[in-house]
Amino acid sequence: MSHPFEEQLGHIRETLLLMSSLTDRNLTLAIRALVERDDRLADRVEAADSEIDQLEIEVDEKVITYMSTHGPIARDSRLMLAASKISTNLERIADQATTIARRARSLNTEPELVPLADIPSMASVAQRMLHDAITAFVEGRFELARDIIPRDREVDDLNRRVARELTELMMQNPLNVTRAVNLLTVAKAIERAADHAQNIAEEVYYLYQGKDIRHEGGLQG
């Protein structure tokens, strides 16, 4: 491979890593805004979202440039496909972080409805999924990518438990409805972020193993 093409591949990887770092930070800040009831953190999440959007555009442009100027080998073709899909999923995680930040700002205007133990627990699992998916991408650890995927069930289970508890609170008192709906939206956003982290892990596995595992269910072993 000639040197210019190696540089193009390097730039794509670097842009993805920057995008993943910003996305991870935004998700962390959004959860902190909720838990710490800090509007300033929520503001930072919203302010950074446009930068992540721009990075997604840059990844797509770099991929198109590479594909149109070089006849890539199979491995590089997989990288291009994975890069585009990973950037899309990162952007969607960032969108979920913005949703959480906005709902946190609304919740911060009223007294706390319930302790948030399950929601931060959900967020912790989702954040670890994202972190490990990016680590798997950087280090070529397809086994780690595969191990991430079943963790999504834990987030789903916690989301269902949160939904049951909040539904009961809404039924008990109409004054709980607005806050409960905001918390339900937060929990759903975390659940979707975990889904996108799972998608990234699946793309990483495909990149390094050349096998599509998106529809393999539980992925045992």
HUHU-V367240 format. One record per residue. SS is DSSP state (A for helix, B for strand, O for the rest). PHI is phi in whole degrees, -180 to 180 (* if undefined). PSI is psi in radians with two decimals (NA if undefined). Layout:
ss:phi:psi
SS:PHI:PSI
SS:PHI:PSI
This chain:
ss:phi:psi
O:*:2.35
O:-73:2.76
A:-58:-0.77
A:-57:-0.66
A:-72:-0.61
A:-62:-0.69
A:-65:-0.70
A:-62:-0.77
A:-61:-0.73
A:-62:-0.69
A:-66:-0.66
A:-63:-0.81
A:-62:-0.77
A:-63:-0.71
A:-66:-0.70
A:-63:-0.72
A:-67:-0.71
A:-64:-0.75
A:-63:-0.74
A:-67:-0.65
A:-64:-0.78
A:-67:-0.67
A:-65:-0.80
A:-60:-0.76
A:-63:-0.75
A:-64:-0.70
A:-65:-0.73
A:-63:-0.80
A:-65:-0.64
A:-64:-0.75
A:-68:-0.67
A:-64:-0.68
A:-60:-0.65
A:-72:-0.90
A:-69:-0.72
O:-90:-0.07
O:55:0.94
O:-121:1.83
A:-65:-0.52
A:-64:-0.65
A:-67:-0.70
A:-61:-0.71
A:-62:-0.67
A:-65:-0.64
A:-63:-0.86
A:-63:-0.68
A:-65:-0.56
A:-86:-0.20
A:-63:-0.66
A:-66:-0.56
A:-65:-0.70
A:-67:-0.70
A:-58:-0.75
A:-66:-0.65
A:-66:-0.62
A:-61:-0.75
A:-62:-0.73
A:-63:-0.73
A:-60:-0.82
A:-62:-0.72
A:-65:-0.72
A:-66:-0.69
A:-63:-0.81
A:-61:-0.75
A:-61:-0.79
A:-64:-0.82
A:-65:-0.56
A:-85:-0.28
A:-112:-0.03
O:-150:2.34
O:-82:1.59
O:-71:2.58
O:-72:2.98
A:-57:-0.77
A:-62:-0.74
A:-69:-0.59
A:-63:-0.71
A:-63:-0.69
A:-61:-0.74
A:-63:-0.79
A:-64:-0.79
A:-64:-0.73
A:-59:-0.78
A:-64:-0.75
A:-72:-0.65
A:-63:-0.76
A:-63:-0.65
A:-63:-0.76
A:-68:-0.64
A:-63:-0.75
A:-63:-0.64
A:-73:-0.59
A:-64:-0.73
A:-62:-0.66
A:-62:-0.70
A:-66:-0.64
A:-62:-0.69
A:-65:-0.72
A:-59:-0.80
A:-61:-0.77
A:-62:-0.74
A:-67:-0.73
A:-68:-0.62
A:-61:-0.73
A:-62:-0.69
A:-66:-0.76
A:-65:-0.53
O:-69:-0.21
O:-85:-0.14
O:-128:2.85
O:-60:2.64
O:-62:2.34
O:-80:-0.89
O:-145:2.78
O:-59:2.54
O:-101:0.41
A:-53:-0.81
A:-69:-0.62
A:-68:-0.83
A:-61:-0.58
A:-64:-0.77
A:-57:-0.81
A:-63:-0.67
A:-62:-0.75
A:-65:-0.79
A:-63:-0.74
A:-65:-0.70
A:-67:-0.66
A:-59:-0.80
A:-64:-0.84
A:-59:-0.80
A:-69:-0.59
A:-64:-0.72
A:-70:-0.68
A:-60:-0.75
A:-61:-0.68
A:-65:-0.84
A:-66:-0.73
A:-97:0.00
O:68:0.54
O:-96:1.46
A:-67:-0.49
A:-64:-0.72
A:-63:-0.74
A:-57:-0.77
A:-67:-0.64
A:-69:-0.40
A:-68:-0.65
A:-58:-0.79
O:-66:-0.30
O:-65:-0.37
A:-59:-0.52
A:-64:-0.62
A:-63:-0.74
A:-64:-0.74
A:-61:-0.73
A:-64:-0.76
A:-65:-0.67
A:-63:-0.73
A:-64:-0.67
A:-66:-0.75
A:-60:-0.76
A:-62:-0.73
A:-63:-0.81
A:-64:-0.74
A:-72:-0.60
A:-63:-0.73
A:-61:-0.73
A:-65:-0.65
A:-67:-0.64
A:-71:-0.53
A:-73:-0.62
O:-154:2.10
A:-59:-0.42
A:-68:-0.25
A:-86:-0.19
A:-61:-0.88
A:-60:-0.83
A:-67:-0.68
A:-65:-0.71
A:-64:-0.72
A:-61:-0.72
A:-69:-0.65
A:-61:-0.70
A:-66:-0.70
A:-61:-0.84
A:-61:-0.72
A:-65:-0.65
A:-64:-0.70
A:-65:-0.74
A:-61:-0.69
A:-70:-0.66
A:-60:-0.72
A:-64:-0.69
A:-58:-0.75
A:-70:-0.61
A:-63:-0.70
A:-61:-0.74
A:-59:-0.73
A:-62:-0.78
A:-59:-0.71
A:-64:-0.68
A:-67:-0.65
A:-65:-0.74
A:-61:-0.76
A:-62:-0.72
A:-59:-0.82
A:-91:-0.36
A:-114:-0.24
O:69:0.40
O:-126:2.30
O:-87:2.03
O:-114:0.36
O:-64:-0.45
O:-121:0.60
O:-98:0.22
O:66:-2.18
O:-71:-0.34
O:54:1.05
O:-81:2.30
O:78:NA
